[in-house]
Amino acid sequence: MMNTEILDRQREISKTPMLQRIAGIRDKLAAAGDEAQRLRHLPAWASKEMAEIGLYRYVLPDELGGEDLRARQQIEIIEAVSAIDGSVGWCTQISSEINALVIRQMPPAFAERIFDDWYALVCSGHGPANGPNPGRRARREGDGWRLNYQGSFASGSQNATWNFLMGSMCTDEDTGKTAEASFMVPKGEFEIIDTWDTSGMRGSGSHDVRMENCYVPPDRLLPGRSLAPSEIWDNPTYRNPTHAIYNKAAVALGVCRGAIDNFIDLAMGKVPWGLSTTLKDQAVVQYRVGEAQAKLMAVRAFVMETQDRLEEHLGPLPAKGGRLQPDWEYFWPALLACAHAAQTCREVVGVINNTAGTTGCRMDSPLERQLRDAQQAANHALISYRHYEQLGKTFLGHEPAAMYLELCRPVDA
């Protein structure tokens, strides 16, 4: 059973809608974004402030002290934070997302053990290692496993209490195949390797994580296919194969909203050099703002509509008459919507920055950071431009890519 203090605390803070909680610490989140740019990761004080209002727990089931929110509500939350700062928004989405993903196949008793800590935060570094590393190997040792591994893109790792590693990322030294287990490694047993030196999402702290000669006992193991659709938790989010995808799209939507709002503030008073009228009174600027609003609202509606439709299609748990995985006709539109949102937001923020002129290039301008962040969000593999081609093939009679089918494949398939 979860600690009643955790459950009581969640019930109390849930009396205030999350968007109001975010608004209440807006200035702190903005300051966190500024500091994160210098540190190249989210400062510890900011991570604690975010945890205080439940920004890492809102997807968790009620039984684990969460708010059990569906995709639409999750997107709204990530948007709101990302409109304040992209890197802070990225840390919000990745930490809330991974906290939820790891419990899909996790025994409830283990989940209770992890989330009995209000500040629990799970990171995960699954990208190619940067520089020398101990490899990507796992070896059975008794009932546990021994890891020698390094992986990149472990956003939020500096404030993480656990690191999650999928078995598919490791080669079993005895069989030469992927490991048949996934691993939960507590803070102190994984090392952060300073490799994240980027322009976009600079403050996300997406460094490498390394586990060298690290033993993972049996009580910290998960199935090899640990992210397969869950038959444990009621919320269809735990069977939604686009969970990690719509989170990334939500960051792009939020960055784009923030850029448009910041540009409107600028346009009210700026008179460009060599001209006599403010930006707000120029027809081309009015046109571009109108177009930007239309494009953002259109892609946002596309994401929300397809997520609502997908999760309604999944319904309750299979034991209660629902589906374990979606039919393709509900899956592909949600995939396409997320990639299209990210790519469109990148384009819109670019136009907005261009319309701002030299002001948008200055390092003290929020538009400069938002330009970088929109580009970086659109680069992420889960929402990159490549999905236009991969999904476009299916409209012309080709089979869906294996990577899509893998996302929704049951454990025993």
C-alpha positions as CSV (number, residue, x, y, z in Angstrom):
1,M,0.0,0.0,0.0
2,M,1.1,3.5,-0.7
3,N,1.9,5.8,2.2
4,T,-1.3,7.6,3.1
5,E,0.6,10.9,3.3
6,I,1.4,10.7,-0.4
7,L,-2.3,10.0,-1.3
8,D,-3.6,12.7,1.0
9,R,-1.1,15.2,-0.4
10,Q,-2.2,14.4,-4.0
11,R,-5.9,14.7,-3.1
12,E,-5.2,18.1,-1.5
13,I,-3.2,19.7,-4.4
14,S,-5.7,18.3,-6.9
15,K,-8.3,20.6,-5.6
16,T,-6.6,23.3,-7.6
17,P,-6.5,22.7,-11.4
18,M,-3.0,22.0,-12.7
19,L,-3.1,25.0,-15.1
20,Q,-3.7,27.3,-12.1
21,R,-0.9,25.7,-10.2
22,I,1.4,26.3,-13.1
23,A,0.3,29.9,-13.4
24,G,1.1,30.3,-9.7
25,I,4.7,29.5,-10.2
26,R,5.1,31.1,-13.6
27,D,7.9,33.5,-12.6
28,K,9.8,30.6,-10.9
29,L,9.5,28.5,-14.1
30,A,10.8,31.4,-16.2
31,A,13.7,31.9,-13.8
32,A,14.4,28.2,-13.9
33,G,14.6,28.4,-17.7
34,D,17.1,31.2,-17.6
35,E,19.3,29.3,-15.1
36,A,19.0,26.1,-17.0
37,Q,20.5,27.7,-20.1
38,R,23.7,28.4,-18.1
39,L,23.8,25.1,-16.3
40,R,22.7,23.0,-19.3
41,H,20.2,21.2,-17.0
42,L,17.3,22.1,-14.8
43,P,18.4,23.4,-11.4
44,A,17.6,21.3,-8.4
45,W,15.5,24.0,-6.7
46,A,13.3,24.2,-9.8
47,S,12.8,20.5,-10.1
48,K,11.7,20.5,-6.5
49,E,9.3,23.3,-7.1
50,M,7.8,21.5,-10.1
51,A,7.5,18.3,-8.0
52,E,5.8,20.2,-5.2
53,I,2.8,21.0,-7.5
54,G,2.7,17.5,-9.0
55,L,4.3,18.1,-12.4
56,Y,6.0,14.7,-12.4
57,R,3.0,12.7,-11.0
58,Y,-0.1,13.8,-12.9
59,V,-0.2,10.8,-15.3
60,L,0.3,8.3,-12.5
61,P,-2.8,6.3,-11.4
62,D,-4.8,7.5,-8.3
63,E,-3.5,4.4,-6.5
64,L,0.1,5.7,-6.8
65,G,-0.7,9.2,-5.7
66,G,-1.2,10.6,-9.2
67,E,-4.1,12.3,-11.0
68,D,-4.7,9.7,-13.7
69,L,-5.0,12.3,-16.5
70,R,-5.7,11.4,-20.1
71,A,-3.7,12.5,-23.2
72,R,-5.6,15.8,-23.8
73,Q,-5.0,17.1,-20.2
74,Q,-1.4,16.0,-20.3
75,I,-0.9,17.9,-23.6
76,E,-2.5,21.1,-22.1
77,I,-0.1,20.9,-19.1
78,I,3.0,20.5,-21.2
79,E,2.0,23.2,-23.5
80,A,1.5,25.6,-20.6
81,V,4.9,25.0,-19.2
82,S,6.6,25.0,-22.6
83,A,5.1,28.4,-23.5
84,I,7.0,29.7,-20.5
85,D,10.3,27.9,-21.3
86,G,11.0,25.1,-23.8
87,S,13.6,23.3,-21.7
88,V,11.5,23.4,-18.6
89,G,8.6,22.1,-20.7
90,W,10.8,19.4,-22.0
91,C,11.8,18.3,-18.5
92,T,8.1,18.3,-17.5
93,Q,7.1,16.1,-20.4
94,I,9.9,13.6,-20.2
95,S,9.7,13.1,-16.4
96,S,6.0,12.8,-16.3
97,E,6.1,10.5,-19.3
98,I,8.8,8.1,-18.1
99,N,7.3,8.0,-14.6
100,A,4.2,6.7,-16.3
101,L,5.7,4.5,-19.0
102,V,7.8,2.4,-16.6
103,I,4.8,1.1,-14.7
104,R,3.1,-0.4,-17.7
105,Q,4.5,-3.9,-17.0
106,M,5.8,-3.2,-13.4
107,P,4.3,-5.2,-10.5
108,P,2.2,-2.8,-8.5
109,A,4.2,-3.5,-5.3
110,F,7.4,-2.3,-7.1
111,A,5.6,0.8,-8.4
112,E,4.4,1.6,-4.9
113,R,8.0,1.3,-3.7
114,I,9.3,3.8,-6.3
115,F,6.5,6.4,-6.1
116,D,6.2,6.3,-2.3
117,D,8.8,9.1,-2.7
118,W,6.9,12.3,-3.7
119,Y,10.0,13.5,-5.6
120,A,10.4,10.3,-7.6
121,L,11.7,11.1,-11.1
122,V,12.8,8.4,-13.6
123,C,15.2,9.3,-16.4
124,S,16.3,7.2,-19.3
125,G,19.2,7.4,-21.7
126,H,18.6,5.3,-24.8
127,G,20.3,7.2,-27.6
128,P,23.8,6.3,-29.0
129,A,26.6,7.0,-26.6
130,N,28.7,10.1,-27.1
131,G,32.4,9.4,-26.9
132,P,34.2,6.5,-25.2
133,N,31.9,4.3,-23.1
134,P,31.8,0.8,-21.6
135,G,29.5,-0.6,-24.3
136,R,25.9,-1.6,-24.4
137,R,26.1,-5.0,-22.8
138,A,24.2,-7.0,-20.2
139,R,25.0,-10.4,-18.7
140,R,23.0,-12.7,-16.5
141,E,24.4,-13.1,-13.0
142,G,22.4,-15.4,-10.7
143,D,18.9,-14.1,-10.7
144,G,20.0,-10.6,-11.6
145,W,22.0,-8.9,-14.4
146,R,25.3,-7.1,-14.7
147,L,25.3,-4.0,-16.9
148,N,28.0,-2.1,-18.8
149,Y,26.2,0.5,-20.7
150,Q,26.2,4.2,-21.8
151,G,23.3,6.0,-23.5
152,S,22.5,9.5,-24.5
153,F,19.5,11.8,-24.2
154,A,18.8,11.2,-20.5
155,S,16.8,14.4,-20.0
156,G,16.3,15.4,-16.4
157,S,19.0,13.0,-15.2
158,Q,20.6,15.5,-12.7
159,N,17.4,15.4,-10.6
160,A,16.5,11.8,-11.2
161,T,16.0,9.2,-8.4
162,W,16.0,6.3,-10.8
163,N,17.2,5.4,-14.3
164,F,15.2,3.1,-16.6
165,L,17.0,1.0,-19.2
166,M,15.1,-1.1,-21.8
167,G,16.5,-4.5,-22.5
168,S,16.3,-3.9,-26.2
169,M,19.1,-1.3,-25.8
170,C,21.5,-4.0,-24.5
171,T,23.1,-7.1,-26.0
172,D,23.0,-10.2,-23.9
173,E,26.7,-11.3,-23.8
174,D,25.7,-14.9,-23.6
175,T,23.2,-15.1,-26.5
176,G,24.2,-12.1,-28.7
177,K,20.6,-11.1,-28.7
178,T,18.8,-8.3,-26.9
179,A,18.5,-8.7,-23.2
180,E,15.3,-10.4,-22.0
181,A,14.9,-8.0,-19.1
182,S,14.7,-4.3,-18.6
183,F,16.3,-2.5,-15.6
184,M,15.6,0.0,-12.9
185,V,18.8,1.5,-11.5
186,P,18.6,3.9,-8.5
187,K,20.4,7.1,-8.0
188,G,24.0,6.6,-7.0
189,E,24.4,3.5,-9.2
190,F,24.4,5.4,-12.5
191,E,26.8,8.2,-13.6
192,I,25.9,11.3,-15.6
193,I,28.4,12.0,-18.3
194,D,28.5,15.6,-19.4
195,T,27.8,15.5,-23.1
196,W,24.8,17.8,-23.6
197,D,26.1,21.0,-25.2
198,T,23.4,22.1,-27.7
199,S,21.7,25.3,-28.7
200,G,18.0,24.1,-28.7
201,M,16.6,22.7,-25.5
202,R,19.9,23.6,-23.9
203,G,18.6,23.5,-20.4
204,S,17.0,20.0,-20.6
205,G,20.1,18.3,-19.2
206,S,19.9,15.5,-21.8
207,H,23.4,14.1,-21.0
208,D,24.6,10.5,-21.2
209,V,24.1,8.1,-18.4
210,R,26.6,5.3,-17.7
211,M,26.3,2.1,-15.7
212,E,29.6,0.4,-15.4
213,N,29.8,-3.0,-13.8
214,C,26.4,-2.3,-12.4
215,Y,24.5,-5.2,-10.8
216,V,20.7,-5.1,-11.0
217,P,19.1,-7.5,-8.5
218,P,15.9,-9.4,-9.4
219,D,13.6,-7.1,-7.5
220,R,14.6,-4.2,-9.9
221,L,14.0,-6.1,-13.1
222,L,11.2,-5.5,-15.6
223,P,10.2,-7.6,-18.7
224,G,12.3,-7.1,-21.8
225,R,9.3,-5.5,-23.5
226,S,8.6,-3.2,-20.6
227,L,6.6,-0.6,-22.5
228,A,4.1,-3.0,-24.1
229,P,0.5,-2.0,-23.5
230,S,-0.6,-2.5,-19.9
231,E,-3.3,-4.8,-18.6
232,I,-2.8,-3.5,-15.1
233,W,-3.9,0.2,-15.1
234,D,-7.3,1.4,-16.3
235,N,-6.3,4.6,-18.0
236,P,-6.1,4.1,-21.8
237,T,-2.9,6.2,-21.8
238,Y,-1.1,3.1,-20.6
239,R,-2.2,1.3,-23.8
240,N,-1.7,4.4,-26.1
241,P,1.3,3.7,-28.3
242,T,1.8,7.4,-29.0
243,H,2.3,8.4,-25.3
244,A,5.9,9.4,-25.7
245,I,5.1,10.9,-29.1
246,Y,2.3,13.3,-28.2
247,N,4.4,14.6,-25.2
248,K,7.0,15.8,-27.7
249,A,4.4,17.4,-29.9
250,A,3.0,19.2,-26.8
251,V,6.4,20.8,-26.2
252,A,6.5,22.1,-29.8
253,L,2.9,23.4,-29.5
254,G,3.8,25.3,-26.3
255,V,7.0,26.8,-27.6
256,C,5.0,28.0,-30.7
257,R,2.3,29.5,-28.5
258,G,4.9,31.3,-26.4
259,A,6.7,32.7,-29.5
260,I,3.5,34.1,-30.9
261,D,2.5,35.7,-27.6
262,N,6.0,37.2,-27.2
263,F,6.0,38.5,-30.7
264,I,2.6,40.2,-30.2
265,D,4.1,41.9,-27.0
266,L,7.0,43.1,-29.1
267,A,4.9,44.3,-32.0
268,M,2.9,46.6,-29.8
269,G,5.8,48.9,-29.3
270,K,8.6,48.2,-31.7
271,V,9.3,50.6,-34.6
272,P,11.7,48.9,-37.0
273,W,14.8,50.9,-38.0
274,G,14.2,53.1,-41.0
275,L,10.4,52.9,-40.7
276,S,7.9,55.2,-39.0
277,T,5.2,52.8,-37.7
278,T,5.1,50.1,-35.1
279,L,5.1,46.5,-36.2
280,K,1.5,46.1,-35.1
281,D,0.4,48.6,-37.8
282,Q,2.1,47.0,-40.7
283,A,0.0,44.9,-43.0
284,V,2.6,42.1,-43.6
285,V,3.0,41.7,-39.8
286,Q,-0.8,41.5,-39.3
287,Y,-0.9,38.9,-42.1
288,R,1.9,36.8,-40.6
289,V,0.3,36.8,-37.1
290,G,-3.0,35.8,-38.5
291,E,-1.4,33.0,-40.4
292,A,0.6,31.9,-37.4
293,Q,-2.4,31.7,-35.2
294,A,-4.3,29.7,-37.8
295,K,-1.5,27.2,-38.3
296,L,-1.0,26.7,-34.6
297,M,-4.6,26.2,-33.8
298,A,-5.1,23.8,-36.7
299,V,-2.2,21.5,-35.8
300,R,-3.2,21.6,-32.1
301,A,-6.8,20.6,-33.0
302,F,-5.4,17.8,-35.2
303,V,-3.4,16.4,-32.2
304,M,-6.2,16.7,-29.7
305,E,-8.8,15.2,-32.0
306,T,-6.7,12.2,-32.9
307,Q,-5.7,11.5,-29.3
308,D,-9.3,11.8,-28.1
309,R,-10.4,9.4,-30.8
310,L,-7.5,6.9,-30.2
311,E,-8.1,6.7,-26.4
312,E,-11.9,6.5,-26.8
313,H,-11.3,3.6,-29.2
314,L,-9.0,1.8,-26.7
315,G,-11.6,2.3,-23.9
316,P,-11.4,0.4,-20.6
317,L,-9.1,-2.5,-19.9
318,P,-9.6,-5.6,-22.1
319,A,-11.0,-7.4,-19.1
320,K,-13.7,-4.8,-19.0
321,G,-14.5,-4.9,-22.7
322,G,-11.8,-2.5,-24.1
323,R,-8.8,-3.0,-26.4
324,L,-5.2,-3.8,-25.6
325,Q,-4.0,-2.1,-28.8
326,P,-5.5,0.2,-31.4
327,D,-6.6,-0.6,-34.9
328,W,-4.3,1.0,-37.5
329,E,-7.0,3.4,-38.6
330,Y,-7.0,5.0,-35.2
331,F,-3.2,4.8,-34.7
332,W,-1.8,6.4,-37.9
333,P,-3.7,9.7,-37.7
334,A,-2.4,10.3,-34.1
335,L,1.2,9.6,-35.3
336,L,0.8,11.9,-38.3
337,A,-0.7,14.7,-36.2
338,C,2.2,14.8,-33.8
339,A,4.9,14.9,-36.5
340,H,2.9,17.5,-38.4
341,A,2.5,19.6,-35.3
342,A,6.2,19.7,-34.6
343,Q,7.2,20.5,-38.2
344,T,4.5,23.2,-38.5
345,C,5.5,24.8,-35.2
346,R,9.1,24.9,-36.3
347,E,8.1,26.7,-39.5
348,V,5.8,29.2,-37.6
349,V,8.4,30.1,-35.0
350,G,10.9,30.7,-37.8
351,V,8.5,33.1,-39.6
352,I,7.7,34.9,-36.3
353,N,11.4,35.3,-35.5
354,N,12.1,36.6,-39.0
355,T,9.2,39.1,-38.6
356,A,10.7,40.4,-35.4
357,G,13.9,41.4,-37.2
358,T,17.2,41.8,-35.4
359,T,15.4,41.8,-32.1
360,G,14.6,38.2,-32.5
361,C,18.3,37.3,-32.8
362,R,19.4,38.9,-29.6
363,M,20.4,36.5,-26.8
364,D,18.2,38.4,-24.3
365,S,15.1,37.9,-26.5
366,P,12.8,35.0,-25.7
367,L,12.2,34.7,-29.4
368,E,15.8,33.7,-29.9
369,R,15.5,30.8,-27.5
370,Q,12.2,29.8,-28.8
371,L,13.6,29.6,-32.3
372,R,16.3,27.2,-31.1
373,D,13.9,25.2,-29.0
374,A,11.3,24.8,-31.8
375,Q,14.0,23.5,-34.1
376,Q,15.3,21.0,-31.6
377,A,11.8,19.7,-30.7
378,A,11.2,19.1,-34.4
379,N,14.5,17.2,-34.7
380,H,13.4,14.5,-32.2
381,A,13.1,11.1,-33.9
382,L,9.6,10.5,-32.7
383,I,8.2,13.6,-34.4
384,S,10.7,14.3,-37.2
385,Y,9.9,15.1,-40.8
386,R,10.7,11.5,-41.7
387,H,7.3,10.3,-40.5
388,Y,5.7,12.0,-43.5
389,E,7.5,9.5,-45.7
390,Q,7.0,6.5,-43.4
391,L,3.3,7.2,-43.1
392,G,2.9,8.3,-46.7
393,K,4.1,4.9,-47.9
394,T,1.1,3.3,-46.2
395,F,-1.3,5.4,-48.2
396,L,0.2,3.9,-51.3
397,G,-0.2,0.3,-50.4
398,H,3.0,-0.4,-48.4
399,E,3.0,-2.1,-45.0
400,P,3.4,0.1,-41.9
401,A,7.0,0.4,-40.7
402,A,8.0,-2.2,-38.1
403,M,8.8,0.5,-35.6
404,Y,5.1,1.5,-35.6
405,L,3.8,-2.0,-35.1
406,E,6.3,-2.6,-32.3
407,L,4.9,0.3,-30.4
408,C,1.6,-1.4,-29.8
409,R,2.6,-5.1,-29.8
410,P,1.4,-7.0,-26.7
411,V,4.0,-8.7,-24.5
412,D,3.3,-12.2,-25.7
413,A,3.2,-11.4,-29.4
